[in-house]
Amino acid sequence: MDQQPMSPSEQFSPSQQPEKKIYLPRTSESENLKKIRHTTSHVMAMAVQKLFPKAQVTIGPWIENGFYYDFDNPEPFTDKDLKAIKKEMDKIINRKLPVIREEVSREEAERRIKEINEPYKLEILADIKEEPITIYHLGNEWWDLCAGPHLENTKELNPKAIELESVAGAYWRGDETKAQLQRIYGTAWENPEQLAEYKRRKEEALRRDHRKLGKELGLFIFSDLVGPGLPLWTPKGTLLRSLLEDFLKQEQIKRGYQPVVTPHIGRVDLFKTSGHWQKYKEDLFPMMAENEDAAAHEQGFVLKAMNCPFHIQIYKSELRSYRELPIRLAEFGTVYRFEQSGELGGLTRVRGFTQDDAHIFVTPEQLDSEFLNVVDLILSVIKTLKLDQNFKARLSFRDPASDKYIGSDEAWDKAESAIRRAVESLGMDHFEGIGEAAFYGPKLDFIVRDALEREWQLGTVQVDYNLPERFDLEYVAEDGSRKRPVMIHRAPFGSLERLIGILIEEYAGDFPLWLAPVQARLLPVSEVQLDFAKEVAAKMRALGIRAEVDTSGDRLGKLIRNAEKEKIPIMAVIGAKEVETNSLSIRTRANGELGTMPVDEVLDKIKEAIANFENF
């Protein structure tokens, strides 16, 4: 994410900048790319089986930036093997083989699979419910079960727009109790220019990788003794978290939110009432029970995976009047989810994370206006983080064909209508995501696109008629009757861990002034200027400016290089002249050399820039 006037993508050197912006559609956005990648995956599988006759083919779908195929092969594939496979693929493509679709009966498909002794295909066939069965052939030499779509001929593929990327382990059906397979990842594009841009973005993503930069900038660590997916925050990283928390807490106080704090564990019965236990038991950490009998009857405690049931208990602790509503309860609450180890990834997928959670209890009549207030808060956050140039809203609705949701059709229709009214009244760019709803209600998700054109879901706001029903929530209406409130769940950040991981990559570690753990570093040219530098740093800290003095005694060039490497926003060089004139020679990462300024003027400008979320 970008808070600076100049975005990270604009800070690339000319040699890093592409001559023109090349749009890279995702597979799901392009029917042509879908055909290209599906066909390329078959070409790759054919090449593998030509070179490695003992390799058995399993599944080979397209993914958003390419494709993969899983193989059962006696020996592990190497980088040298990938080069040989790509060379064989080029040969297949240049032979201009027709891609032929054939429909066969289930019995005929089974006969052919047994004939070539491919047991994995028999399992795949058993999962195909539709008939007839479709088979795609490359010429008359190779075939696989597939629903398509494909190109008509391999000549439509451009070998120079295809690359095999890596090999990874994978379990058959994603089940670690089943066979270990080898997954070959590849990418395929319409032309070589798209491939080159894709590779450039991959390289830039490695440069911006938050795991690498987080370590270099001293923000967080992981410890094997603590466990995977459980980050430990250093003093600088903790300060960064606190700055983000304080920013949002101040905004929430202005908007009538009330802070609460809830425990890290709760009874299983709490989550049974909410429905989380029934729907997401496998995602929770194992239950803690006092004895075997309690465990057998599921009477125990679990680490909380969400905050809403706890906030509901605070609401329900006393009878509420319509005059009190809306009630807005907010918490930076840490939750825990037992993610599989293979799904963990730095800060973006962890097992313990802190949500900027709030739950708002409203009358049905207040729902629309309060929903718009929440959207306004999320838009304000996105604007402050300078993400308002490239985001869209997703209306995450339920899939009526799925059984994962709770509640009545009427409740769902009312909730989805409220969200649709809000985005239409605001004229927001939006699209519908069927099946993306939470199990208890639909939501409006804010999808931002970063400097590398990657999409991330950040803020979310949800309308919920179901949990108030399950927990029997009430308020006293104006006529004295008891009525059911509606709940709004919202989280502008989503989770602090994930947000910070995204921020590090969007900024390439170059935090804006207001967020930088160290905002200014004073660089005395020699020991003679050290006392003056310390006095100025003390003045800065007294004004809330996070300043420090480099006391290493290194030459000025190294002092500057070190500050640049650590991405300090403001560097103040202090020599004899600066001490004599009570001034500072200012150099900033955002705007370069600014010249010499009086100390008081520098302090005033820094304070103003921080207050306005701007750079100096």
C-alpha positions in Angstrom: 0.0 0.0 0.0 1.2 3.5 -0.7 1.0 6.6 1.5 3.8 8.5 -0.3 3.1 11.2 -2.9 5.3 9.2 -5.2 4.2 5.5 -5.4 6.7 2.6 -5.2 6.0 1.8 -8.9 7.0 5.4 -9.8 10.2 5.1 -7.8 11.7 2.4 -10.1 14.8 3.5 -12.0 14.3 3.9 -15.8 15.9 0.6 -16.4 13.3 -1.1 -14.2 10.3 0.7 -15.8 8.6 -1.1 -18.6 8.3 1.0 -21.8 4.6 0.7 -21.7 2.0 -0.6 -19.3 1.2 -4.2 -20.2 -2.0 -5.6 -18.9 -1.8 -9.1 -17.6 -5.3 -10.6 -17.3 -6.0 -13.4 -14.9 -7.1 -16.7 -16.4 -10.6 -16.3 -15.1 -10.8 -12.9 -16.9 -9.8 -14.2 -20.3 -11.4 -17.1 -22.3 -8.4 -17.0 -24.7 -5.9 -17.4 -21.8 -8.0 -20.2 -20.4 -7.7 -22.1 -23.6 -4.0 -21.3 -24.0 -3.2 -22.5 -20.4 -5.4 -25.6 -20.6 -3.8 -26.6 -23.9 -0.3 -25.9 -22.7 -0.8 -28.0 -19.6 -1.7 -30.9 -21.8 1.3 -30.3 -24.0 3.5 -30.4 -20.9 1.9 -33.6 -19.6 2.5 -35.2 -23.0 6.1 -34.1 -23.0 6.6 -35.4 -19.5 5.3 -38.8 -20.4 7.4 -39.0 -23.5 10.6 -38.2 -21.5 9.6 -40.2 -18.4 7.4 -43.2 -19.5 6.9 -44.3 -15.9 5.3 -40.9 -14.9 1.6 -41.1 -14.3 -0.7 -38.2 -14.9 -3.2 -37.0 -12.3 -4.8 -33.5 -12.5 -3.7 -30.4 -14.5 -5.9 -27.3 -14.0 -5.3 -23.7 -14.9 -4.6 -21.2 -12.1 -4.9 -17.5 -12.3 -1.3 -16.8 -13.6 -0.6 -20.1 -15.3 -1.2 -23.8 -14.8 0.2 -26.9 -13.1 0.1 -30.7 -13.5 0.6 -33.3 -10.8 2.6 -36.4 -11.6 3.5 -39.6 -9.9 7.0 -40.3 -11.0 9.6 -42.7 -9.4 12.3 -40.0 -9.4 12.1 -36.3 -8.4 12.1 -33.8 -11.3 15.1 -31.5 -11.4 15.7 -28.1 -12.9 17.6 -29.9 -15.7 14.5 -32.0 -16.3 12.3 -28.9 -16.6 14.6 -27.6 -19.3 14.3 -30.9 -21.2 10.5 -30.9 -20.7 10.2 -27.4 -22.1 12.4 -28.4 -25.1 10.1 -31.3 -25.8 7.0 -29.1 -25.4 8.4 -26.8 -28.1 8.8 -29.8 -30.5 5.2 -30.8 -29.8 3.9 -27.3 -30.4 5.8 -26.9 -33.7 4.4 -30.2 -35.0 1.0 -28.4 -35.2 -1.0 -31.2 -33.6 -4.8 -30.8 -33.8 -6.5 -30.7 -30.4 -9.5 -33.1 -30.8 -12.5 -33.3 -28.5 -14.1 -36.7 -28.2 -17.2 -37.8 -26.3 -17.3 -41.4 -25.0 -19.4 -43.5 -22.6 -18.3 -44.0 -19.0 -17.6 -47.7 -19.8 -15.5 -46.8 -22.8 -13.5 -44.3 -20.8 -12.9 -46.8 -18.1 -11.8 -49.4 -20.6 -9.2 -47.0 -22.2 -7.8 -46.0 -18.8 -7.3 -49.6 -17.7 -5.7 -50.3 -21.0 -2.9 -47.7 -20.4 -2.8 -48.6 -16.6 -3.5 -45.1 -15.2 -5.2 -45.7 -11.8 -5.4 -42.0 -10.9 -7.5 -41.4 -13.9 -10.0 -44.0 -12.7 -10.5 -42.0 -9.5 -10.9 -38.9 -11.5 -13.5 -40.6 -13.7 -15.4 -41.8 -10.7 -15.8 -38.1 -9.6 -17.2 -37.0 -12.9 -21.0 -37.0 -12.6 -21.9 -35.7 -16.0 -22.2 -37.8 -19.1 -21.0 -38.3 -21.8 -17.3 -38.2 -20.7 -15.1 -35.8 -22.7 -11.6 -36.7 -23.7 -9.1 -34.3 -25.4 -6.4 -35.7 -27.8 -3.2 -34.1 -29.0 -3.1 -35.6 -32.5 -3.5 -39.3 -32.1 -0.6 -39.7 -29.6 -1.8 -38.5 -26.2 -5.1 -37.9 -24.4 -6.6 -37.1 -21.0 -9.9 -36.7 -19.4 -10.9 -33.0 -19.5 -13.8 -30.7 -19.7 -11.8 -28.1 -21.7 -11.8 -25.5 -23.1 -8.8 -25.8 -25.5 -7.3 -24.3 -28.6 -7.9 -26.1 -31.9 -4.3 -26.7 -32.7 -0.9 -26.5 -30.9 0.3 -24.1 -33.6 -1.8 -21.5 -31.8 0.6 -21.6 -28.9 3.7 -19.4 -28.9 6.7 -21.3 -27.4 8.4 -18.0 -26.5 5.4 -17.1 -24.3 5.6 -20.2 -22.2 7.9 -21.0 -19.3 8.1 -23.8 -16.7 8.7 -22.3 -13.3 9.1 -24.8 -10.5 8.5 -28.2 -9.0 6.7 -28.7 -5.7 5.4 -31.5 -3.6 1.7 -32.2 -3.5 -0.5 -34.9 -2.0 -3.0 -36.7 -4.1 -6.4 -35.1 -3.5 -4.6 -32.7 -1.0 -4.7 -35.6 1.6 -1.4 -36.1 3.4 -2.3 -39.7 4.0 -2.3 -40.4 0.3 0.5 -40.6 -2.3 3.1 -37.9 -2.6 3.1 -36.4 -6.1 5.3 -33.9 -7.9 3.6 -30.7 -9.1 5.2 -28.8 -12.1 4.1 -25.2 -12.3 4.2 -23.3 -15.5 2.9 -20.1 -17.1 1.7 -19.3 -20.6 0.7 -16.1 -22.2 -0.6 -14.7 -25.5 2.8 -13.2 -26.5 6.4 -12.9 -25.3 5.8 -9.4 -24.1 3.3 -10.5 -21.6 5.7 -13.2 -20.3 8.5 -10.7 -19.9 6.2 -8.4 -17.9 5.0 -11.3 -15.8 8.7 -12.2 -15.0 9.5 -8.6 -14.2 6.7 -8.5 -11.7 7.8 -11.7 -10.2 11.3 -10.4 -9.7 9.9 -7.1 -8.3 7.7 -9.2 -5.9 10.8 -11.0 -4.6 12.5 -7.6 -4.0 9.4 -6.4 -2.1 8.8 -9.7 -0.3 7.7 -8.7 3.2 9.4 -11.7 4.8 12.8 -10.5 3.5 12.2 -6.8 4.1 10.6 -7.4 7.5 13.8 -9.1 8.6 16.1 -6.5 7.1 14.1 -3.6 8.7 13.9 -5.5 12.0 10.1 -5.5 12.3 9.2 -9.1 13.1 10.7 -12.6 13.4 9.5 -16.2 13.5 10.9 -18.8 15.9 10.8 -22.6 15.5 10.5 -22.9 19.2 7.3 -20.7 19.3 5.9 -22.4 16.2 5.1 -21.6 12.5 2.5 -19.0 11.8 3.1 -17.2 15.1 5.0 -13.9 14.4 7.0 -12.2 17.2 7.1 -8.4 16.9 10.3 -6.5 17.6 10.2 -3.0 19.2 10.1 -1.4 15.7 7.4 -3.7 14.4 5.4 -3.2 17.6 5.6 0.5 17.1 4.3 0.1 13.6 1.4 -1.9 14.8 0.6 0.7 17.5 0.7 3.5 15.0 -1.9 1.8 12.9 -4.0 0.9 15.9 -3.9 4.4 17.3 -4.9 5.9 13.9 -8.0 3.7 13.7 -8.9 4.0 17.4 -8.9 7.8 17.0 -11.2 7.6 13.9 -13.5 5.2 15.8 -13.8 7.4 18.8 -14.8 10.3 16.5 -17.6 8.0 15.1 -19.0 6.8 18.4 -17.4 3.4 18.8 -16.9 2.1 22.3 -13.7 0.0 23.1 -14.1 -3.5 24.7 -11.7 -6.3 25.6 -12.6 -10.0 25.5 -10.7 -13.2 26.5 -8.6 -15.3 24.3 -10.6 -18.5 25.1 -14.2 -19.4 25.5 -16.5 -22.3 26.1 -17.3 -24.6 23.2 -21.0 -24.0 23.9 -20.5 -20.3 22.9 -19.3 -21.4 19.5 -22.0 -24.0 19.2 -24.6 -21.3 19.6 -23.0 -19.1 17.0 -22.6 -22.0 14.6 -18.8 -21.7 14.3 -18.2 -25.0 16.0 -20.4 -26.9 13.6 -19.1 -25.1 10.5 -15.5 -24.6 11.3 -14.5 -27.1 14.0 -11.5 -28.3 11.9 -10.2 -24.7 11.7 -10.1 -24.3 15.5 -7.4 -25.3 17.8 -8.1 -28.5 19.7 -10.5 -28.3 22.6 -9.1 -28.1 26.2 -11.2 -30.3 28.5 -10.8 -31.0 32.3 -11.2 -34.8 31.9 -12.1 -37.5 29.4 -15.8 -37.4 30.2 -15.8 -33.6 29.5 -14.0 -34.2 26.3 -16.4 -36.9 25.2 -19.3 -34.5 25.8 -17.5 -31.6 24.1 -17.5 -29.7 27.4 -14.4 -27.5 27.3 -12.7 -24.4 26.1 -11.1 -23.4 22.7 -9.0 -20.6 21.6 -11.2 -18.0 20.0 -11.2 -17.8 16.2 -13.5 -14.9 16.1 -14.7 -12.0 18.3 -18.3 -11.7 17.4 -19.8 -14.2 20.0 -18.0 -12.4 22.8 -19.2 -8.9 21.7 -22.7 -10.4 21.6 -22.4 -11.4 25.2 -21.6 -7.8 26.2 -24.6 -6.5 24.3 -26.8 -9.2 25.9 -25.5 -8.5 29.5 -28.4 -6.0 30.0 -31.7 -5.1 28.4 -31.2 -2.5 25.7 -33.5 0.3 24.6 -34.0 1.5 21.1 -32.7 4.9 22.5 -29.2 3.3 23.0 -28.9 1.9 19.4 -26.7 1.9 17.5 -24.3 0.3 19.9 -20.8 0.1 18.4 -18.4 -2.2 20.2 -14.8 -2.2 18.9 -11.8 -4.4 19.8 -8.3 -5.1 18.4 -8.9 -8.7 19.3 -6.3 -11.5 18.7 -7.8 -14.7 17.3 -6.3 -18.1 16.5 -7.0 -20.5 13.6 -5.4 -23.8 13.1 -4.2 -23.2 9.5 -2.5 -26.1 7.8 1.3 -25.7 7.8 1.4 -25.8 4.0 -1.0 -22.8 3.8 1.1 -20.5 6.0 2.9 -17.6 4.4 4.8 -14.9 6.3 2.3 -12.4 7.7 -0.4 -12.9 5.1 -1.5 -16.3 6.4 -0.8 -16.9 10.1 -2.2 -18.9 13.0 -2.5 -16.0 15.5 -3.6 -12.5 14.2 -5.3 -9.4 15.5 -8.5 -8.1 13.9 -9.7 -4.5 14.0 -13.1 -5.9 14.8 -16.3 -4.1 15.6 -19.9 -5.2 15.9 -22.7 -2.7 15.6 -26.2 -3.4 16.9 -28.9 -1.5 15.1 -32.6 -1.3 14.7 -33.8 -2.5 11.2 -34.6 1.2 10.4 -31.0 2.2 11.2 -29.4 -0.4 9.1 -29.0 1.5 5.8 -27.6 4.7 7.4 -25.2 2.8 9.7 -24.0 0.6 6.9 -23.2 3.8 4.9 -21.3 5.2 8.0 -19.2 2.1 8.1 -18.4 2.3 4.4 -17.4 5.9 4.9 -15.0 4.8 7.6 -13.4 2.1 5.4 -13.1 4.6 2.5 -11.4 7.0 4.8 -8.9 4.4 5.8 -8.2 3.4 2.2 -7.7 7.1 1.3 -5.3 7.7 4.2 -3.3 4.6 3.0 -3.4 6.0 -0.5 -5.2 3.0 -1.9 -8.2 4.9 -3.2 -6.8 5.1 -6.7 -7.2 1.4 -7.4 -9.9 -0.5 -5.5 -13.2 -2.1 -6.2 -16.0 -3.5 -4.0 -17.2 -7.1 -4.1 -20.7 -7.9 -3.0 -20.0 -11.3 -1.4 -23.3 -13.1 -1.5 -24.3 -16.7 -0.8 -24.6 -19.5 -3.3 -28.2 -20.7 -3.0 -27.1 -24.2 -4.1 -24.6 -24.5 -1.1 -25.5 -25.9 2.3 -22.8 -24.1 4.2 -25.0 -21.1 5.2 -27.4 -20.7 8.1 -30.6 -18.7 8.4 -33.7 -18.2 6.4 -34.0 -17.1 2.8 -35.9 -14.0 4.0 -33.0 -13.0 6.3 -30.5 -13.5 3.5 -32.6 -11.5 1.0 -32.9 -8.6 3.4 -29.2 -8.5 4.2 -28.1 -8.7 0.5 -30.6 -6.0 -0.4 -29.2 -3.7 2.2 -25.7 -4.1 0.8 -26.8 -3.6 -2.8 -28.7 -0.4 -1.8 -25.6 1.0 -0.1 -23.2 0.5 -3.1 -25.8 1.7 -5.6 -26.5 4.9 -3.5 -22.8 5.6 -3.4 -22.2 4.8 -7.1 -19.4 2.5 -6.2 -17.6 0.4 -8.7 -18.7 -3.1 -7.7 -19.2 -6.7 -8.7 -20.9 -9.7 -7.2 -19.1 -12.7 -5.8 -21.5 -15.5 -5.5 -20.5 -18.0 -2.8 -18.1 -15.5 -1.1 -20.5 -14.7 1.9 -19.7 -15.6 5.5 -21.8 -18.6 6.7 -24.0 -16.2 8.7 -24.4 -13.3 6.3 -23.4 -11.5 3.1 -20.7 -8.9 3.1 -19.2 -6.0 1.2 -15.4 -6.6 0.6 -13.0 -4.0 -0.5 -10.5 -5.4 -3.0 -7.3 -3.3 -3.6 -4.8 -3.6 -6.3 -1.2 -3.0 -5.4 1.8 -1.7 -7.3 2.4 -5.1 -8.9 -1.3 -5.4 -10.0 -2.0 -8.0 -7.3 -5.4 -8.0 -5.7 -5.9 -8.1 -1.9 -9.0 -8.1 0.2 -8.7 -5.6 3.0 -11.7 -3.9 4.6 -15.0 -5.8 5.0 -18.5 -5.0 6.3 -21.2 -7.7 6.8 -24.9 -7.6 7.5 -26.1 -10.3 9.9 -29.7 -11.2 10.8 -28.8 -14.7 11.9 -26.5 -14.4 14.9 -29.0 -12.1 16.7 -31.6 -14.8 16.1 -29.3 -17.6 17.4 -28.4 -15.7 20.5 -32.0 -14.4 21.0 -30.9 -10.7 21.1 -33.5 -8.1 21.9 -34.1 -4.4 22.5 -37.1 -2.6 23.8 -38.8 -0.7 20.9 -40.5 2.7 21.2 -43.9 1.0 21.7 -42.6 -1.1 24.5 -42.4 -4.4 22.5 -39.3 -6.6 22.3 -37.6 -6.6 18.9 -34.6 -8.2 17.3 -31.6 -6.0 16.4 -29.6 -6.4 13.3 -25.8 -6.9 13.5 -23.1 -5.3 11.4 -19.7 -6.9 11.5 -16.8 -4.7 10.2 -13.0 -4.6 10.0 -11.4 -1.8 7.9 -7.9 -3.4 8.2 -9.0 -7.0 8.2 -6.0 -8.2 10.3 -3.0 -6.2 11.4 -0.6 -8.9 10.4 -1.9 -9.3 6.9 -2.2 -5.5 6.5 1.4 -4.9 7.5 2.6 -7.6 5.2 0.8 -6.0 2.3 2.0 -2.5 3.4 5.6 -3.6 3.5 5.3 -5.0 -0.1 3.3 -2.0 -1.4 5.8 0.5 0.0 8.8 -1.8 -0.7 9.6 -1.2 3.0 9.7 2.6 2.3 7.1 3.6 4.9 5.5 7.0 4.7 6.6 9.5 7.3 3.6 9.1 9.6 4.1 5.3 9.8 7.9 5.0 9.8 9.1 3.5 13.1 12.0 6.0 12.9 11.0 9.2 11.2 14.2 11.2 11.4 17.9 10.3 12.0 20.4 13.0 12.8 23.9 12.4 11.3 26.7 14.4 13.1 29.7 14.7 10.8 32.0 14.3 13.8 32.0 13.8 17.5 32.1 17.6 17.9 28.5 17.9 16.7 27.2 15.0 18.8 25.9 17.0 21.7 24.0 19.4 19.4 22.5 16.4 17.5 21.3 14.9 20.8 19.7 18.2 21.8 17.8 18.5 18.5 16.7 14.8 18.8 15.4 15.5 22.3 13.4 18.4 21.0 11.9 16.2 18.2 11.0 13.5 20.6 9.3 16.0 22.9 7.1 16.9 20.0 6.2 13.3 19.3 8.6 13.0 16.4 10.4 9.6 16.4 14.0 10.7 16.1 17.4 9.1 16.8 21.1 10.0 16.5 23.7 7.9 14.7 26.5 7.7 17.2 28.5 5.2 15.3 31.3 7.7 14.4 31.4 6.5 10.8 32.2 8.7 7.9 29.3 10.8 6.6 28.9 8.7 3.4 28.4 5.6 5.4 26.0 7.3 7.8 23.8 8.3 4.8 24.1 4.9 3.2 23.0 3.2 6.4 20.0 5.5 6.8 19.1 4.9 3.2 19.4 1.1 3.6 17.1 1.3 6.7 14.7 3.5 4.7 14.7 6.4 7.2 12.4 9.1 5.7 14.3 12.2 7.0 18.1 12.5 7.4 19.5 15.6 9.0 23.2 16.2 8.4 24.9 18.3 11.1 28.3 19.8 10.5 30.1 22.8 12.1 28.1 25.3 10.0 24.8 23.8 11.1 25.8 24.0 14.8 26.9 27.6 14.4 23.6 28.6 12.7 21.3 26.3 14.7 20.2 24.6 11.5 19.9 21.2 9.8 20.9 20.1 6.3 17.9 18.0 5.3 17.9 15.0 2.9 14.6 13.0 2.5 13.8 9.8 0.7 10.7 11.2 -0.8 12.1 14.5 -2.2 15.9 14.3 -2.0 18.1 17.2 -0.9 16.1 20.1 0.6 19.0 22.2 1.7 19.7 23.8 5.0 16.9 25.0 7.3 16.6 26.5 10.8 15.9 23.8 13.4 12.5 25.3 14.4 11.4 25.5 10.8 12.3 21.8 10.3 10.3 20.8 13.5 7.3 22.8 12.4 7.3 21.2 8.9 7.8 17.7 10.2 4.8 18.1 12.6 2.6 19.5 9.9 3.5 16.7 7.5 2.8 14.0 10.1 -0.5 15.6 11.0 -1.6 15.6 7.4 -0.3 12.1 6.6 2.1 13.6 4.1 5.8 13.3 3.5 8.3 16.0 4.4 
